[in-house]
Amino acid sequence: MKHARLSKSLWVLGAAAIVALIAFAGCTFVGDNITGVKAGAGPTSCVKQCNDLYKMLYDQEQKNHQTYVENCQALAQPDKGNCLVAETARHESAKASLSSGKIECQNNCHRQGAGSAG
């Protein structure tokens, strides 16, 4: 039971971290460059920065997923099966959120490049 609680705590913590990173990734108008995407960058450079940020976050999510699956594998049945199902759902949701964050980041680049139209 301790393993199940630890595993659930780890994936909840990981999901919260990803949601927080995505929330920051969509906010490219912050002047202190908190997302790593420069607010004054041209659209092409900005989109590249969004893509690079997405790749970094996606790679981290893949590592988290692998760790969480390994943690699930250490559990006894039926906890193992339930953990794996929950982790798969969490992972798919995290990937979808990352993809949405990438698109929003890129859209913000285009809005910034449009001058007063944004």
C-alpha positions in Angstrom: 0.0 0.0 0.0 2.8 2.4 0.7 4.1 1.8 -2.8 0.7 2.6 -4.3 0.5 5.9 -2.3 4.1 6.8 -3.3 3.4 6.1 -6.9 0.2 8.1 -6.9 2.0 10.9 -5.2 4.8 10.9 -7.7 2.6 11.0 -10.7 0.3 13.7 -9.2 3.4 15.8 -8.4 4.8 15.2 -12.0 1.4 16.2 -13.5 1.3 19.3 -11.4 4.8 20.3 -12.5 3.9 19.7 -16.2 0.7 21.8 -15.9 2.7 24.6 -14.2 5.4 24.5 -17.0 2.7 24.6 -19.7 1.0 27.5 -18.0 4.3 29.4 -18.0 5.0 28.3 -21.6 1.9 30.0 -22.9 2.8 33.2 -21.2 5.4 34.7 -23.6 4.6 38.4 -22.8 6.5 38.3 -19.5 9.4 40.6 -19.7 11.8 38.6 -17.5 11.9 35.7 -19.9 10.5 33.2 -17.4 9.6 30.7 -20.2 12.9 30.9 -22.0 11.0 32.5 -25.0 12.1 36.0 -25.5 9.2 38.4 -25.8 11.0 40.6 -28.3 12.1 37.8 -30.6 10.9 37.8 -34.2 8.3 35.2 -35.1 10.7 32.7 -36.7 13.1 32.8 -33.7 10.2 32.8 -31.3 8.7 29.7 -32.9 12.1 27.9 -32.8 12.3 28.8 -29.1 8.8 27.3 -28.6 9.8 24.2 -30.4 13.0 23.8 -28.3 11.0 24.4 -25.1 8.4 21.8 -26.2 11.1 19.3 -27.0 12.8 19.7 -23.6 9.4 19.4 -21.8 8.4 16.4 -23.9 11.7 14.7 -23.2 11.2 15.3 -19.5 7.7 13.9 -19.7 9.0 10.7 -21.4 11.6 10.3 -18.5 8.9 10.8 -15.9 6.6 8.3 -17.7 9.4 5.7 -17.7 10.0 6.3 -14.0 6.3 6.1 -13.1 5.9 2.9 -15.1 8.9 1.3 -13.3 7.3 2.3 -10.0 4.0 0.7 -11.1 5.8 -2.5 -12.1 7.1 -2.8 -8.6 3.6 -3.1 -7.2 1.6 -6.3 -6.6 -1.6 -7.0 -8.6 -4.2 -5.4 -8.8 -2.4 -2.3 -7.8 0.1 -2.7 -10.6 -2.6 -2.9 -13.2 -4.5 0.1 -11.8 -1.3 2.1 -11.5 -0.3 1.4 -15.1 -3.8 2.4 -16.4 -3.7 5.6 -14.4 -0.1 6.4 -15.5 -1.0 5.8 -19.2 -3.9 8.2 -18.8 -1.7 10.8 -17.0 1.0 10.4 -19.7 -1.5 10.9 -22.6 -3.0 13.9 -20.9 0.4 15.4 -20.2 1.4 14.9 -23.9 -1.8 16.5 -25.1 -1.2 19.5 -22.7 2.3 19.9 -23.9 1.1 19.9 -27.5 -1.5 22.5 -26.8 1.1 24.6 -24.9 3.4 24.4 -27.9 0.7 25.6 -30.3 -0.3 28.4 -27.9 3.3 29.4 -27.6 3.7 29.5 -31.4 0.4 31.4 -31.8 1.7 34.0 -29.3 4.8 34.4 -31.4 2.6 35.3 -34.4 0.5 37.7 -32.4 3.6 39.4 -31.1 4.9 39.7 -34.6 1.6 41.3 -35.8 2.3 44.6 -34.0 -0.8 46.2 -32.7 -3.1 43.5 -34.1 -2.4 41.2 -31.1 
